[in-house]
Amino acid sequence: MGQNEAGLAAGDHNPLPRLRIDAYETSAKPLRMAQRRLLHELTVGVLWPHRPRDLDLFLSLGQGYLAVDEIGRPVGSAMYFLTGDDFAMLGMMVTVPRLQARGAGKWLLQRVMADCAGRDLRLSATHSGYRLYAAAGFRPVGIIRQQQGIARDIAPVRAPGILVRDLRAGDEASLRSLDATAYGATRTRVLDALLRLSTGTVALRDGAVCGFALQRDFGKGTMIGPVIAEGDAMAKALVAPLIRANAGGFTRLDTPVDSEGFLSFLADAGLVPFDTVTEMCIGPHRRATEGAVTYGLASHSLG
């Protein structure tokens, strides 16, 4: 796994002490691409839908640790994705159920937080992980709604004064700028990696790009996100062509927006409520709350 944007590598300092759980001694080492099989085994064990190539994306962009017991079984993971010199997104926080109450998750969280010392932090907390993160100093800032299902062949949606067209070469700089504002940090490597894997739509006002939506293969089917839009009408207009293109296929969109209009639109299109996670932060909540805002995440781990 390569270095991140700040040029730091996980494991550059002293290794984690070993943790004894029940009769087994657990150790953790920096995640490498060669450990993808074990990481996939771990995610399958907790019923996460990630495919091996989904994990390849995370491993290429972030750093972290994989915990294994004495007989080589994966028991936990934690990753972080550094952006600039003052922000990090934590993700891929997985602990096997039998060890969730025995300190393994806390042990890994402490390590990644130490690696990210001095940075603002953000993560998506599952219900089982919420208390752990709250005890570590994270505060809740919003709910992420996971909407998914079999996409329907919906009618086009128009937004006043907005032209929607397919994403094309030459749009990248505009998308990077919009994403940095909405996300609250400049994540060029992440967005460029997503663009290489994605198709999408862009919104134009007077010829200038003012919003976008990406989609890529992920998990059980297709993930729509990131989605950056100035309001419900633009978000619907951007997302509708992608949902139509996926008609009959499994499609997912994770949204931090609490909008009855947008959520109803997704449900009518076949993307019904499935689960929620809590977005939590240490430091300021950096997501934009006006103008171009995030309507869809790239994933829980990437934000």
Secondary structure, DSSP 8 states (H G I E B T S, - for coil): ----TTS--TTSS-----EEETTEEEEEEE--GGGHHHHHHHHHHTT----HHHHHHHHHH-EEEEEE-TTS-EEEEEEEEEETTTEEEEEEEEE-GGGTTTTHHHHHHHHHHHHTTTSEEEEEE-TTTHHHHHHTT-EEEEEEEEEEEE---------TT-EEEE--TT-HHHHHHHHHHHHTS--HHHHHHHHHH-EEEEEEETTEEEEEEEEEEETTEEEEEEEEESSHHHHHHHHHHHHHHTTTSEEEEEE----HHHHHHHHHTT-EEEEEEEEEEES---S--SSSEEEE-S-TTT-
